Amino acid sequence: MKSKYFCFFSAMVCAMMLLVASCEKMVLSGKDKGAATDEDANVILCVSSFEQVPFTAKTRAAVGDVCTRLNFIVYNQAGERIRQEAQTVEDDGFGQASFYLAQGHYFLVVLAHSSGGNPTSTNARKIAFTNSTGYTDTFMYADSLIVSDQEVERTLNLKRIVAKVRFVFDDAIPGKTERIRFYYTGGSGTLDAANDGWGSVNSKQTQFYDVSRTEKNFEIYTIPHGNSDSLNVTVNTYQGADDDLHILSEREIQRIPVLRNHITTCYGSLFSPVYQMRFTITVDDEWNDSIDFNF
């Protein structure tokens, strides 16, 4: 009888060891999305605050007030992505992640944003958001991660890596307008996580808005390359659907200054005849220190 129980117990132990080994292999295989928690997790992460947007309660609601998507990304020393977990605000435990990594040196990147999809992240130096998913307020945490025989716990403070430009119109939008397009160059939709989140590509960014007759404020985001960037923006108004747009008006605004963690506000006449067009540009202090710009 004892021998029978011993054999049964031995079989169970072997089965459990095979299961653990299988899970470890699966986690380290680099698949894009894993479970929010792993039973044998040795890395535990918790988003606790955002630069200029502090909150004390580490709850789903508090994190969800700032962003709707989180990306936890792990790269090995060769720069290869070996782990990615994507969360949305509807997920349980939004803002917390735990997983198993073998002992070694890694590079951890965490992104918070509200885009329509997840950025491409195969290369840590070129993590890219696209025109199709849109550009939003975006925060990043990036640091080395050393995993040893001790459990790793980190409380993360993410910092803003974008600049925002706000347009405030004081003239009427053309009556037939159904959509407005902002096409802009000078910034980036792609970030270099190994270089403090600065822009790494000269992007051609586009943002469409459906028009409300009462809405006079529109905002666009970009990732600056450094502290001396400026945007050239073309604003078009359209009538019609995506596959049959008819242009109604076009205006260009050049050399709009942008700074990370600052809001540049452009307000004036945009749809009046060109000779009447005027804009006043200031850099708001809603996010950080105020900078005035006149031209």
Kinemage of the C-alpha trace (Angstrom):
@kinemage 1
@onewidth
@group {chain A} dominant
@subgroup {mainchain}
@vectorlist {calphas} color= white
{ca met a 1} P 0.000 0.000 0.000
{ca lys a 2} L 2.802 2.426 0.916
{ca ser a 3} L 4.552 1.601 -2.354
{ca lys a 4} L 1.332 2.361 -4.238
{ca tyr a 5} L 0.949 5.774 -2.583
{ca phe a 6} L 4.646 6.515 -3.087
{ca cys a 7} L 4.364 5.812 -6.807
{ca phe a 8} L 1.277 7.993 -7.074
{ca phe a 9} L 3.000 10.832 -5.191
{ca ser a 10} L 6.116 10.540 -7.361
{ca ala a 11} L 4.020 10.711 -10.517
{ca met a 12} L 2.278 13.862 -9.284
{ca val a 13} L 5.611 15.559 -8.493
{ca cys a 14} L 6.940 14.738 -11.952
{ca ala a 15} L 3.791 16.071 -13.579
{ca met a 16} L 4.038 19.330 -11.644
{ca met a 17} L 7.704 19.750 -12.580
{ca leu a 18} L 6.872 19.251 -16.247
{ca leu a 19} L 4.062 21.798 -15.993
{ca val a 20} L 6.349 24.403 -14.405
{ca ala a 21} L 9.012 23.802 -17.039
{ca ser a 22} L 6.399 24.120 -19.761
{ca cys a 23} L 5.098 27.417 -18.354
{ca glu a 24} L 8.625 28.782 -18.043
{ca lys a 25} L 9.349 27.919 -21.647
{ca met a 26} L 6.115 29.553 -22.767
{ca val a 27} L 6.816 32.795 -20.894
{ca leu a 28} L 10.341 33.067 -22.259
{ca ser a 29} L 9.318 32.312 -25.817
{ca gly a 30} L 8.475 35.964 -26.461
{ca lys a 31} L 4.810 35.599 -27.282
{ca asp a 32} L 3.092 38.957 -27.423
{ca lys a 33} L 0.490 38.611 -24.728
{ca gly a 34} L 0.504 36.580 -21.551
{ca ala a 35} L -1.796 36.294 -18.584
{ca ala a 36} L -1.941 39.225 -16.183
{ca thr a 37} L -0.431 37.042 -13.470
{ca asp a 38} L 1.646 33.862 -13.443
{ca glu a 39} L 1.643 31.509 -10.467
{ca asp a 40} L 5.439 31.478 -10.327
{ca ala a 41} L 5.879 35.193 -11.037
{ca asn a 42} L 9.142 36.659 -9.805
{ca val a 43} L 8.652 40.141 -11.280
{ca ile a 44} L 5.784 42.230 -9.878
{ca leu a 45} L 5.006 45.674 -11.314
{ca cys a 46} L 2.510 48.320 -10.215
{ca val a 47} L 1.841 51.650 -11.905
{ca ser a 48} L 1.632 54.158 -9.060
{ca ser a 49} L 1.838 57.648 -10.556
{ca phe a 50} L 2.237 59.735 -13.687
{ca glu a 51} L 4.372 62.847 -14.055
{ca gln a 52} L 2.216 65.925 -13.361
{ca val a 53} L -0.780 63.621 -12.727
{ca pro a 54} L -0.276 62.155 -9.238
{ca phe a 55} L -2.689 59.791 -7.550
{ca thr a 56} L -2.455 57.977 -4.264
{ca ala a 57} L -4.880 55.077 -4.621
{ca lys a 58} L -3.352 52.270 -6.664
{ca thr a 59} L -6.664 51.366 -8.191
{ca arg a 60} L -7.983 50.602 -11.629
{ca ala a 61} L -10.162 53.726 -11.594
{ca ala a 62} L -7.235 56.045 -10.812
{ca val a 63} L -5.003 54.667 -13.564
{ca gly a 64} L -7.961 54.645 -15.916
{ca asp a 65} L -8.455 58.368 -15.382
{ca val a 66} L -5.150 58.956 -17.200
{ca cys a 67} L -5.028 56.258 -19.890
{ca thr a 68} L -7.015 53.409 -21.424
{ca arg a 69} L -4.092 51.200 -22.483
{ca leu a 70} L -0.900 49.938 -20.844
{ca asn a 71} L 1.977 48.042 -22.464
{ca phe a 72} L 4.522 46.152 -20.336
{ca ile a 73} L 7.460 45.193 -22.582
{ca val a 74} L 10.664 43.298 -21.692
{ca tyr a 75} L 13.778 43.154 -23.892
{ca asn a 76} L 16.866 40.996 -23.393
{ca gln a 77} L 20.454 42.247 -23.583
{ca ala a 78} L 20.536 41.606 -27.315
{ca gly a 79} L 17.638 44.049 -27.718
{ca glu a 80} L 15.122 41.335 -28.566
{ca arg a 81} L 11.621 41.599 -27.178
{ca ile a 82} L 10.996 38.500 -25.078
{ca arg a 83} L 7.824 39.490 -23.240
{ca gln a 84} L 4.892 41.816 -23.860
{ca glu a 85} L 1.676 42.245 -21.946
{ca ala a 86} L -0.995 44.611 -23.247
{ca gln a 87} L -3.785 45.761 -20.930
{ca thr a 88} L -6.919 47.819 -21.489
{ca val a 89} L -8.931 49.710 -18.929
{ca glu a 90} L -11.595 46.977 -19.010
{ca asp a 91} L -9.128 44.336 -17.794
{ca asp a 92} L -9.070 43.218 -14.182
{ca gly a 93} L -5.967 44.431 -12.387
{ca phe a 94} L -5.407 47.271 -14.857
{ca gly a 95} L -2.107 48.901 -13.886
{ca gln a 96} L -0.542 45.810 -12.316
{ca ala a 97} L 1.449 43.034 -13.959
{ca ser a 98} L 3.400 40.024 -12.727
{ca phe a 99} L 5.299 37.401 -14.678
{ca tyr a 100} L 8.210 34.989 -14.541
{ca leu a 101} L 11.639 35.737 -16.034
{ca ala a 102} L 14.768 33.613 -15.868
{ca gln a 103} L 17.699 35.121 -14.013
{ca gly a 104} L 19.489 37.718 -16.109
{ca his a 105} L 19.662 41.332 -17.257
{ca tyr a 106} L 16.719 42.896 -19.071
{ca phe a 107} L 15.376 46.255 -20.229
{ca leu a 108} L 11.833 47.075 -19.064
{ca val a 109} L 9.551 49.526 -20.870
{ca val a 110} L 6.043 50.475 -19.749
{ca leu a 111} L 3.814 52.738 -21.850
{ca ala a 112} L 0.511 54.362 -20.888
{ca his a 113} L -1.686 55.896 -23.587
{ca ser a 114} L -5.211 56.003 -25.010
{ca ser a 115} L -4.566 55.191 -28.663
{ca gly a 116} L -6.920 53.022 -30.652
{ca gly a 117} L -4.400 50.158 -30.597
{ca asn a 118} L -0.998 49.091 -29.308
{ca pro a 119} L 2.276 50.442 -30.731
{ca thr a 120} L 4.698 48.222 -32.590
{ca ser a 121} L 7.472 47.413 -30.128
{ca thr a 122} L 9.847 44.880 -31.699
{ca asn a 123} L 12.669 47.431 -31.467
{ca ala a 124} L 13.016 49.400 -28.212
{ca arg a 125} L 14.585 52.269 -30.154
{ca lys a 126} L 11.638 52.493 -32.545
{ca ile a 127} L 8.410 51.944 -30.639
{ca ala a 128} L 5.874 53.312 -33.093
{ca phe a 129} L 2.354 54.695 -32.847
{ca thr a 130} L 0.541 55.107 -36.153
{ca asn a 131} L -1.873 57.473 -37.880
{ca ser a 132} L -4.502 54.726 -37.979
{ca thr a 133} L -4.568 54.252 -34.181
{ca gly a 134} L -4.027 57.923 -33.354
{ca tyr a 135} L -1.783 59.893 -30.989
{ca thr a 136} L -2.701 60.684 -27.398
{ca asp a 137} L -1.237 61.800 -24.099
{ca thr a 138} L 1.537 59.236 -23.578
{ca phe a 139} L 3.680 58.287 -20.585
{ca met a 140} L 6.717 56.014 -20.332
{ca tyr a 141} L 8.818 54.137 -17.795
{ca ala a 142} L 12.090 52.613 -19.016
{ca asp a 143} L 14.895 51.126 -16.959
{ca ser a 144} L 17.206 48.127 -16.656
{ca leu a 145} L 15.819 45.105 -14.852
{ca ile a 146} L 18.019 42.566 -13.082
{ca val a 147} L 16.386 39.296 -12.091
{ca ser a 148} L 18.225 37.128 -9.547
{ca asp a 149} L 17.037 34.521 -7.084
{ca gln a 150} L 15.048 37.193 -5.219
{ca glu a 151} L 11.596 38.399 -6.222
{ca val a 152} L 11.590 41.800 -7.930
{ca glu a 153} L 8.893 44.328 -7.002
{ca arg a 154} L 8.688 47.759 -8.583
{ca thr a 155} L 6.314 50.651 -8.105
{ca leu a 156} L 6.442 52.631 -11.329
{ca asn a 157} L 6.302 56.374 -11.948
{ca leu a 158} L 5.684 57.085 -15.621
{ca lys a 159} L 6.658 60.421 -17.170
{ca arg a 160} L 5.007 62.237 -20.036
{ca ile a 161} L 6.943 62.035 -23.325
{ca val a 162} L 4.666 64.071 -25.611
{ca ala a 163} L 3.920 67.684 -26.423
{ca lys a 164} L 0.387 68.876 -27.146
{ca val a 165} L -0.777 71.589 -29.546
{ca arg a 166} L -4.241 73.029 -28.959
{ca phe a 167} L -6.051 75.024 -31.647
{ca val a 168} L -8.748 77.484 -30.582
{ca phe a 169} L -10.614 79.048 -33.526
{ca asp a 170} L -12.446 82.373 -33.251
{ca asp a 171} L -13.967 82.261 -36.737
{ca ala a 172} L -16.732 80.051 -38.070
{ca ile a 173} L -15.981 76.619 -39.511
{ca pro a 174} L -17.201 76.489 -43.156
{ca gly a 175} L -20.840 75.399 -43.133
{ca lys a 176} L -20.486 72.237 -45.217
{ca thr a 177} L -17.514 70.931 -43.208
{ca glu a 178} L -17.884 67.369 -41.929
{ca arg a 179} L -14.265 66.567 -41.068
{ca ile a 180} L -11.090 68.450 -40.212
{ca arg a 181} L -7.627 67.027 -40.856
{ca phe a 182} L -4.432 68.140 -39.149
{ca tyr a 183} L -1.353 67.016 -41.099
{ca tyr a 184} L 1.905 67.864 -39.367
{ca thr a 185} L 5.641 67.312 -39.640
{ca gly a 186} L 8.589 68.149 -37.404
{ca gly a 187} L 7.721 65.794 -34.545
{ca ser a 188} L 7.576 62.026 -34.245
{ca gly a 189} L 5.103 59.233 -33.680
{ca thr a 190} L 7.966 56.879 -32.825
{ca leu a 191} L 9.943 56.890 -29.586
{ca asp a 192} L 13.374 55.659 -28.538
{ca ala a 193} L 12.870 54.039 -25.143
{ca ala a 194} L 16.634 53.690 -24.693
{ca asn a 195} L 17.040 57.459 -25.169
{ca asp a 196} L 14.603 58.801 -22.572
{ca gly a 197} L 11.606 58.446 -24.890
{ca trp a 198} L 12.613 61.129 -27.397
{ca gly a 199} L 11.323 60.873 -30.944
{ca ser a 200} L 13.442 58.655 -33.197
{ca val a 201} L 11.793 59.143 -36.611
{ca asn a 202} L 10.795 62.224 -38.604
{ca ser a 203} L 7.118 61.368 -38.882
{ca lys a 204} L 4.322 62.616 -41.111
{ca gln a 205} L 1.471 62.634 -38.604
{ca thr a 206} L -2.230 62.940 -39.343
{ca gln a 207} L -5.193 63.481 -37.041
{ca phe a 208} L -8.811 63.606 -38.259
{ca tyr a 209} L -11.743 65.040 -36.305
{ca asp a 210} L -15.443 64.826 -37.018
{ca val a 211} L -16.892 68.321 -36.816
{ca ser a 212} L -19.308 69.542 -34.193
{ca arg a 213} L -20.717 73.004 -34.886
{ca thr a 214} L -20.147 74.042 -31.281
{ca glu a 215} L -16.616 72.626 -30.986
{ca lys a 216} L -13.866 75.171 -31.536
{ca asn a 217} L -10.992 73.421 -29.766
{ca phe a 218} L -8.887 70.689 -31.356
{ca glu a 219} L -5.718 69.022 -30.065
{ca ile a 220} L -2.842 67.095 -31.599
{ca tyr a 221} L 0.075 65.253 -29.956
{ca thr a 222} L 3.638 64.584 -31.005
{ca ile a 223} L 6.799 63.093 -29.503
{ca pro a 224} L 9.536 65.746 -29.679
{ca his a 225} L 13.047 64.850 -30.819
{ca gly a 226} L 14.525 67.239 -28.279
{ca asn a 227} L 13.941 70.613 -26.666
{ca ser a 228} L 13.985 72.721 -29.841
{ca asp a 229} L 11.349 71.143 -32.075
{ca ser a 230} L 8.687 72.954 -34.064
{ca leu a 231} L 5.772 71.708 -36.138
{ca asn a 232} L 4.540 72.693 -39.574
{ca val a 233} L 0.801 72.049 -39.644
{ca thr a 234} L -1.599 71.937 -42.579
{ca val a 235} L -5.282 72.160 -41.640
{ca asn a 236} L -7.873 70.952 -44.157
{ca thr a 237} L -11.645 70.966 -43.952
{ca tyr a 238} L -13.597 68.309 -45.850
{ca gln a 239} L -17.073 67.323 -46.878
{ca gly a 240} L -17.909 63.664 -47.436
{ca ala a 241} L -16.833 60.210 -46.261
{ca asp a 242} L -13.340 58.722 -46.039
{ca asp a 243} L -13.391 57.307 -49.559
{ca asp a 244} L -14.994 60.404 -51.111
{ca leu a 245} L -13.654 63.503 -49.354
{ca his a 246} L -14.043 66.913 -50.995
{ca ile a 247} L -11.637 69.563 -49.736
{ca leu a 248} L -13.241 72.852 -48.707
{ca ser a 249} L -10.311 74.806 -47.301
{ca glu a 250} L -6.604 74.556 -46.521
{ca arg a 251} L -4.343 76.592 -44.260
{ca glu a 252} L -0.727 76.205 -43.234
{ca ile a 253} L 0.784 77.254 -39.918
{ca gln a 254} L 4.549 77.017 -39.744
{ca arg a 255} L 7.107 76.718 -36.970
{ca ile a 256} L 4.780 76.118 -34.042
{ca pro a 257} L 7.103 75.549 -31.056
{ca val a 258} L 6.612 72.315 -29.131
{ca leu a 259} L 8.180 71.133 -25.888
{ca arg a 260} L 7.766 67.870 -24.036
{ca asn a 261} L 5.241 68.141 -21.199
{ca his a 262} L 3.987 71.522 -22.463
{ca ile a 263} L 0.821 72.637 -24.224
{ca thr a 264} L 1.229 75.067 -27.118
{ca thr a 265} L -2.017 76.974 -27.672
{ca cys a 266} L -2.741 78.499 -31.102
{ca tyr a 267} L -5.804 80.668 -31.243
{ca gly a 268} L -7.123 83.029 -33.869
{ca ser a 269} L -8.746 82.995 -37.306
{ca leu a 270} L -8.161 79.947 -39.418
{ca phe a 271} L -10.990 79.788 -41.940
{ca ser a 272} L -11.130 83.451 -42.947
{ca pro a 273} L -9.398 84.584 -46.167
{ca val a 274} L -5.652 84.151 -46.050
{ca tyr a 275} L -4.944 87.885 -45.743
{ca gln a 276} L -7.065 87.966 -42.580
{ca met a 277} L -5.557 84.878 -41.011
{ca arg a 278} L -3.933 85.560 -37.668
{ca phe a 279} L -2.666 83.382 -34.860
{ca thr a 280} L -1.317 84.020 -31.407
{ca ile a 281} L 0.807 81.213 -30.034
{ca thr a 282} L 1.604 80.607 -26.377
{ca val a 283} L 2.962 77.650 -24.485
{ca asp a 284} L 0.613 76.883 -21.605
{ca asp a 285} L 1.661 75.932 -18.092
{ca glu a 286} L -1.075 73.332 -17.588
{ca trp a 287} L 1.531 70.606 -17.776
{ca asn a 288} L 4.711 72.462 -16.892
{ca asp a 289} L 6.348 75.905 -16.758
{ca ser a 290} L 4.938 78.591 -19.038
{ca ile a 291} L 6.749 79.815 -22.172
{ca asp a 292} L 5.373 82.625 -24.345
{ca phe a 293} L 5.978 82.741 -28.090
{ca asn a 294} L 5.075 85.691 -30.307
{ca phe a 295} L 5.511 86.080 -34.067
